[in-house]
Amino acid sequence: MPDSLDIHLQNQTNSHQVYAYVTGIAIQNNGARVLVKANGKDLYYPENPPAILSPLSEDCAIPLGPPGSSTVVHIPQVAGGRIWFSCDGKLTFLLNPGPALVEPSVLNPSDPNADVNFAFAEFTLNNDQLFANISYVDFVARLPIALTLQDTGGQIQHVSGMGPDGLDKVCESLRAQAGKDGRPWDKLIVQKPGQPSLRALNPTHGNAVGASFDGYYEPFVEEVWKKYHKKHGRREMRVNTQAAPGIVSGSVNEKDELIIGGEPFHKPTTADILGCNSGPFVTGPSPTRNAIIPRLAAGLLRTALADVEEHPSDPSTFYRRDPTNHYARIVHEANLDGKGYAFAYDDVQPDGGKDQSGKVNAGEPKIFVVAVGGSDAYVGDKMPKSL
């Protein structure tokens, strides 16, 4: 694994004002916060600021050049990295004492980036591999992102992302779903009067925009608990932990607890299911429980638990009934290859199953391309035409 890597950033928008920002934790510098400077190669390690919301002392906006162009950025080994893009305006990053980086927020209307068209991809480059993915865990942006990775052996992985009209398709489908079931899917759309939609928020963040889904999943949870309750036929749920505990099974006991692999799970709320990190999905010291949680949470969010007993299940079992996470369903449908993180455990899949998560990874990366804009979006494992 190299100590550093070149990233090819492609402008696939129709704008001449597209900027990139690379942020993360510097693995080779004691975990210090790091950003890449505007020249795309030098590194900026922020110092501890004197007050909250202090400005950066370096320009970290990397200009991408005209549509169709490619800009090379050099990065060190980084954990928790993000490659941010903004179009027709720069992003504002600030510092809090620590130093802690204050990143752009889609939930704070007073954030200086609230009206900026931006998106990001996530990555980690360490001694083991390069791992990167496109994420919709927070929102869908008007700036689609695609990833292409070639390793030193010539193998190519590609995540297509959406076309330039991806957000429009998502918003159209959210409005249609709201009209169908009366739930506030349409309120997840961030749009100013007379302007195109700017982004669509994940329902995890619905309360920030007046889109409450309280009570949404509870009827489905009741159905699942009834199906696997001992007094209703003794059906058992079987979960392949895909780890040392192997396949574990369980059912609902007289205390209304779902016992799987000896681990008790109480009924989750809608907020627990959407966020995958609260209530019964809080991880802890038990490796068995921690292996079950992603698979149980994914099965509930995808509403597959009521139809099949073996989990993780095939994607053909996802989002087939109501209530379900229509945001996740719509996001996958809008991606050209159906891939992308629509929720925290969207990488859960059966052994040998089709990846849903929109990730690329390699132990020996050679060429890594991150394209923004979607104008050359395609399906298939090949290198972009411009390389």
N, C-alpha and C positions, 0 to 999 in steps of 0.2 A: 504494500500500500504506500503510495507517495505521501510525502510530508505536506504537499500542496497540490493544487489542481487549477487548471484553466477552465473557466466556464464561458461558453459562447452564448451571449444574450442577443436574441433576434427580435427586431422590431417588426412585427407582423400587423401593426395597426396602420391607419392611414394618416397618422399624425407625425409631425416633425418635432414634437415636444414630448418625448417619452423619456422617463428617467428610471434608473434602477438604484436600489440601495441594498447592501448586503450587511446583515447583522448576525451576531451570534456570540458564543462563548469560546474564547481562544484556548484550545486544549493544550497547546505547547507553551502557553504563557500563564500558567497557574489559574486557569479558568477566568481570566479577565474578560470583561465585556469588550468587544471589538467591533468596529465597522470598517469597511473598505472606503478609502477616500475617493474623491471624484475622478482621479486619474485611473481608477480601476486596478491599482496594484499596491499602493502604499496603504499601511494600516493605521487606524486611529484608535487609540485606547483612551477613552474619556477619563478625565481626572474627577475626583470627588468635587461636586459643585458646592457653592456656598449656600444655595437655597433651592427649594423645590422649583420644578418647571424652568430650569436654567437652559439656555440655548447651547447647542453644540459649538465647540470652538473650531471645528473643521467643516468644510463643505464635503458632504458625502453623497451628493446627487450625481450619479454617473449618467451622462447623456448617452442615449443609444444611437443617435444619428437618424437619418431619414428612413422612411418605410422600406423594408426589404434588406436593411443593412444588419450587420452582425458586429457586436462589440465584445472583445475578450476581456474578461475580468479574472484576476489571479487571486485565489483564496488559500489561506493556511488551513490546517486541520481545525474544524469548528464543530461544536456541539450545539444543538438547539438553534440551528441556523435558519434564517429566512432570506429569501430574495424577493424584495418588494419592487413593485412597478407602479408608477403613476403616469397619467396621461393628461396633457394640457395643463399641467400645474405640478409644482414640487410638493413633496411631503415635509411635514415638520416633525422632527424627533426632538425630544427634550430630555433633560437629565434631572433626576432626583438624587439627594444624598445617598451615597453608597460606594460608587455611583450605580444608579439604576436607570435603565433606559425606559423612557416613557414612549411607548409605541403608539402609532395611530389607532384610534378607537372608532368602531362603527356604532357604538352604543351611547356615547356621550355627545349630545347635540352641541355642546360648547367646545368640543375638540377642534383644534385648528384644521384638522383634515376631514371634518364631517362632510364637506361638500366636494371633496377631491375624489376623482375617479382612480381608485387604486386596488391592487390585488397583491397576493404573495404566494410563493411556493415554499415548502419547508425542506430542509436538508440537514444531514449530518455527515461529516467527513472525519473518520477516525482511523485508527490503526487496522481496523477490520474491514471497513468498506465505505463506499459512498452510498447513502440511502437518501432518497428524495421522494416527495409526493406532492400532488396538487390537493389542496384542502378546501372543503366547503363546510367545515365544522362550525365556522362562524357566519359565513355569508357567501353568496354568489356575486361576483363582480361583473362589471361591464368589460373587464379586461380578461379574456380567456388566456389560460396558460397551458402550454404543452411541454412535455419533457422527452428528450431522447438521450439515451446513454449507450455508448459503445465501449466494450471492455477490450483489453489488450489481445484477447483471443478472437476478436472480430464479431462477437455476439452483440446484437442490437436489441434494446428494449425501448418501446415508445408508448407514451401515454398521450392520447390525442387531444384531450380537453374538449372545449366547445368551439363552435364556429363563431364568427363575429356577432351573430344574432342569438347567441346562447342565452343571454340574460333575458332577452325579449321572449324567447320560447318558455323559459322558466316562469316569468311573470304571467304570461298568458295562461299557462297551465295552473298556476296558483289561483288566479282569478276564477278559472273554470271550476276548480275544486271547491272554492268558497261558495260559489253559486250552487254547487251540487249538495254540499252537506251543511252549509250554514256556519262553518267554522271560519275563524279569521285568517285563513291562509293569505288572503289578499293584503291584509294589514302588515304582512312581513315585507312588503315591497316598499323601498325607500325611494320616493319620487316627489320632486317639487312640481307645483302646478305649471303646466305648459312646457315641461322639460321631459326628456326621456328618463326612464327609470335608472337609478344610479346603482342600486344593489338590491338583493333580496336576502333577508336575514334568516338564519336557521331558527326554527321554532323554539330552540333552547333559549333564545334571546327575545322571545315574543313579548314578554312583559315590558321590555324597554320601549316598545312601540305600540303598546295597547292591544297586543294580540295574545290574549290569555287562552291557554289550552288546559286550564285547570279542570280535572275530572274527565279528560278526554280518553285516556287509556284504561281507566278503572273498570269499565264493563268488560274489556278484553281480559284484564287480569283475573276478574271473577270467573270468566269462562275457562281460562287456563287452570286456575286452582280447582275448579269443579271437575275438569277432565282428569286431573291427576290425583284427586282425592281418593283415599283408600275406600271410602264408602260408596264410590261411584265406579266400581268395576276394577279397581286396583291397577289401572294403567300406570306404567312407569315411564318417566322421561329418562332418556339415556344421553349423556353428554360425553363426547370425546374431548378430553382436556388437551389432547395433542401434546402432552407433557408426561412426566413420570407417573402421575396417578392413573394414566390410561383412561379407559371408559368407565364412568361412574353412573349410577342410576339412582332414581329416587322418586318419591311421591309426596303428597300432602298428608300430614298427620292430623290427629284430632285437635291439636292446638292451632290449626290453620297455618302451619309452617311447611314450606316446601323443603324437604330434606334430600339433598343430593350429595352423594359421597360422604355422608355423615355431617355435612354442613347445613345449618338451618338458614333459610331465606324467608323473611316475612314479605308480605305483599308490597310491591313497589308502587309509588304514586306516578302520575304522569311526568312530574318534574324529574323523578329518579330515572325513569326510562329515557327521557329525552337527553338528559345530561350524562347518564351512565356512570356517575361518580358519587352518588349520594344514596342514603337509605341502605338497602341490602347490597348495593354495589360498591360500598367502601372497602377498599383492599386493606389487608392486615398481615399478621405474621403467618397465616396458614397458606402454604404453597398450593394445596388442593383447592381451597376457596378462591384464591387469586387466579387460578386457572379456569375455574368454573365461571367466574363473574363475567368475563368478556363474552362467553358463548351464551350464557343465560340472558345477558343484557341485549345482545344482538338479536337473539331469537324473539325476545319480547318486542323490541323496537320494530323489527321487520315483520312482526305478527305471524311468525311461522310456528310458534309453539303449539297452537291449537290444532294444526293440521297434520303435523308429523311428530313422531316421538324421538327421532334420531337427530342429534345436533352436534356440530353445525350442519345445517341442511343445504340443499342445492338452491342456487339463486332463483330457480323456477318457483320456489315456495315463498318468496319474499313479496310483501306488500299486496297480497291477493285479497285481503278482506278489510272491512272497516270496523273499528278505527284502525288506521295505520299511519305511519309517518309519510305523508304524501310529499313533503318537501324532499325527503331522501329519494323516494320513487321518482319524482319529477327531475331531480338533479341527475340521477343516473340515466334517465331517458334522454336528457338534453346533451349529455356527453357523447361524442361520436362513437366511442368504443365502450360506453357504459361505465367507465371507470372514474373513481374519485372518492375521496373521503367525505361522506355526507354526515357521518357522526363518529363518535370517538372510537368505536370498535368495528368500523366498516372494513377492517382487514380480516375479520373472522370469516373463515371459509372452510369447507370440508377438505380433508387431505386429498390433494390432487385436483381440487376444484378450481373454478375460474376466479381469478383475482378480481375483486371489486374495488380495491382501494386506490388505484391510480398511483402506484409506486414504481420506482426503478431502483435497482441496487446492484452493486458489483464490488467484488474484493479488489479487482484491478481495473479501475476505470481509466479509459483513454480519452474519450471525447464526451463531454457533457453539454448538451444544448438545452437552453430554457428559452422558449419562444413565447412572446406575448402578443395578443391581438386576434389570433384565430384565423387570419386571412389565408394562411396556407395550411390549415388544419387538415389532417389526413389520418386514415386508419392503416396500420400495417407497420411492421418492424423494418424501417429503412431510415437512412440518414436524410435530413432535410436537403432540398435541392441546392441550397446556397452553400453547402459545405462539400 
